[in-house]
């Protein structure tokens, strides 16, 4: 066996070890090959400027650092996805759903108008403004049990009037 064949075999063994290490850390074969190629370029560029005592260690460290950098980049920027791999689903409502929602809203508006003014105010303060029973009681100078009564009354009447919608 001549020197060139021996060196080529040694190089293949080194590259195989680095690639295997990358794949053990979760890289696909294709990703590992790309990272290995980038690490090889770094080794070649570095070797032009100064001697590399342990090229296998340099290659391994460079490949691992590149792998870490790629992982961090994906975390920061998201994962690239090929458009062919994506199924786009339109989650917007259909025209029929929009029409039904508008009709329900119109019906609810009519039902809200049918409530007594105080019951409507208390109900909307709780449901729309998000006020607590205590806050509503203070605002309208009524007891919390009266607030509960108004809310229960509104819910019962609205549920009854909206039945079937």
C-alpha positions as CSV (number, residue, x, y, z in Angstrom):
1,X,0.0,0.0,0.0
2,X,1.5,3.3,-1.0
3,X,1.5,6.5,1.2
4,X,-1.3,8.3,-0.7
5,X,-3.7,5.4,-0.3
6,X,-2.9,5.2,3.4
7,X,-3.4,8.9,3.8
8,X,-6.7,8.7,1.9
9,X,-7.9,5.9,4.1
10,X,-6.9,7.7,7.2
11,X,-8.8,10.8,6.0
12,X,-11.9,8.8,5.2
13,X,-11.8,7.3,8.7
14,X,-11.5,10.7,10.3
15,X,-14.3,12.1,8.3
16,X,-16.5,9.1,9.1
17,X,-15.8,9.5,12.9
18,X,-16.8,13.2,12.7
19,X,-19.9,12.5,10.7
20,X,-20.9,9.8,13.1
21,X,-20.4,12.1,16.1
22,X,-22.7,14.7,14.4
23,X,-25.4,12.1,13.7
24,X,-25.2,10.9,17.3
25,X,-26.1,14.5,18.3
26,X,-29.3,14.4,16.2
27,X,-28.1,15.6,12.8
28,X,-29.4,13.9,9.7
29,X,-26.9,12.3,7.3
30,X,-27.3,15.2,4.9
31,X,-26.9,17.9,7.7
32,X,-23.8,16.0,9.0
33,X,-22.2,16.0,5.5
34,X,-22.9,19.7,5.1
35,X,-21.4,20.5,8.5
36,X,-18.4,18.3,7.8
37,X,-17.8,20.1,4.5
38,X,-17.9,23.5,6.3
39,X,-15.6,22.3,9.0
40,X,-13.2,21.0,6.4
41,X,-13.2,24.4,4.7
42,X,-12.4,26.1,8.1
43,X,-9.6,23.6,8.7
44,X,-8.1,24.3,5.2
45,X,-8.3,28.1,5.7
46,X,-6.8,27.9,9.2
47,X,-4.0,25.6,8.0
48,X,-2.9,28.2,5.4
49,X,-2.0,30.7,8.2
50,X,-0.5,28.4,10.8
51,X,0.2,24.7,11.3
52,X,-2.5,22.4,12.8
53,X,-1.0,19.9,15.2
54,X,-4.2,17.8,15.5
55,X,-6.3,18.1,12.4
56,X,-8.8,15.5,13.5
57,X,-9.5,17.3,16.8
58,X,-9.7,20.6,14.9
59,X,-12.2,19.1,12.5
60,X,-14.3,17.6,15.2
61,X,-14.4,20.8,17.3
62,X,-15.2,22.9,14.2
63,X,-18.0,20.6,13.1
64,X,-19.5,20.5,16.7
65,X,-19.3,24.3,16.9
66,X,-21.0,24.7,13.5
67,X,-23.7,22.2,14.6
68,X,-24.3,24.3,17.8
69,X,-24.4,27.5,15.8
70,X,-26.9,26.0,13.4
71,X,-29.1,24.8,16.2
72,X,-29.1,28.2,17.9
73,X,-29.9,29.9,14.6
74,X,-32.9,27.6,14.1
75,X,-34.1,28.5,17.6
76,X,-33.7,32.2,17.0
77,X,-35.1,32.3,13.4
78,X,-37.4,29.3,13.3
79,X,-37.0,26.2,11.2
80,X,-37.0,26.4,7.5
81,X,-39.8,24.4,5.8
82,X,-40.1,23.7,2.2
83,X,-43.4,25.1,0.8
84,X,-44.1,21.7,-0.7
85,X,-44.1,20.2,2.8
86,X,-46.7,22.6,4.2
87,X,-50.4,22.2,4.0
88,X,-52.1,25.5,4.2
89,X,-55.4,25.6,5.8
90,X,-57.7,28.6,5.6
91,X,-59.1,29.1,9.1
92,X,-61.2,32.2,8.1
93,X,-64.9,31.7,8.4
94,X,-67.0,31.0,5.3
95,X,-69.4,33.5,4.0
96,X,-72.3,31.5,5.4
97,X,-70.6,31.4,8.9
98,X,-70.1,35.2,8.7
99,X,-73.7,35.8,7.8
100,X,-75.0,33.5,10.6
101,X,-72.7,35.3,13.1
102,X,-74.0,38.7,12.0
103,X,-77.6,37.4,12.4
104,X,-76.8,36.0,15.9
105,X,-75.2,39.3,16.9
106,X,-78.2,41.3,15.6
107,X,-80.5,38.9,17.6
108,X,-78.4,39.3,20.7
109,X,-78.5,43.1,20.3
110,X,-82.3,43.0,20.2
111,X,-82.3,40.7,23.3
112,X,-80.0,43.0,25.2
113,X,-82.3,45.9,24.4
114,X,-85.2,44.0,26.0
115,X,-83.4,43.7,29.3
116,X,-84.2,46.3,32.0
117,X,-81.6,49.1,31.9
118,X,-80.1,48.2,35.3
119,X,-79.9,44.5,34.5
120,X,-78.3,45.3,31.1
121,X,-75.7,47.7,32.7
122,X,-74.7,45.2,35.4
123,X,-74.5,42.3,32.9
124,X,-72.4,44.3,30.4
125,X,-70.2,45.7,33.2
126,X,-69.4,42.1,34.1
127,X,-69.2,40.5,30.7
128,X,-67.8,43.3,28.5
129,X,-65.8,45.4,31.0
130,X,-64.7,42.4,33.0
131,X,-65.5,44.0,36.4
132,X,-65.9,41.9,39.5
133,X,-69.1,41.7,41.4
134,X,-67.7,43.9,44.1
135,X,-66.6,46.6,41.6
136,X,-70.0,46.6,40.0
137,X,-71.7,46.8,43.4
138,X,-69.6,49.9,44.2
139,X,-70.2,51.5,40.9
140,X,-74.0,51.2,41.1
141,X,-74.2,51.4,44.9
142,X,-76.0,48.0,45.2
143,X,-75.1,44.8,47.1
144,X,-73.1,42.0,45.6
145,X,-76.2,39.7,45.9
146,X,-78.2,42.2,43.8
147,X,-75.3,42.1,41.2
148,X,-75.5,38.3,41.2
149,X,-79.3,38.6,40.8
150,X,-79.1,40.9,37.8
151,X,-76.4,38.7,36.1
152,X,-78.5,35.5,36.7
153,X,-81.6,37.3,35.4
154,X,-79.8,38.5,32.3
155,X,-78.3,35.1,31.6
156,X,-81.7,33.4,32.0
157,X,-83.5,35.9,29.8
158,X,-80.8,36.0,27.1
159,X,-80.6,32.2,27.0
160,X,-84.3,31.9,26.6
161,X,-84.6,34.6,24.0
162,X,-81.6,33.3,22.0
163,X,-82.8,29.7,22.0
164,X,-82.6,28.3,18.5
165,X,-80.0,30.8,17.3
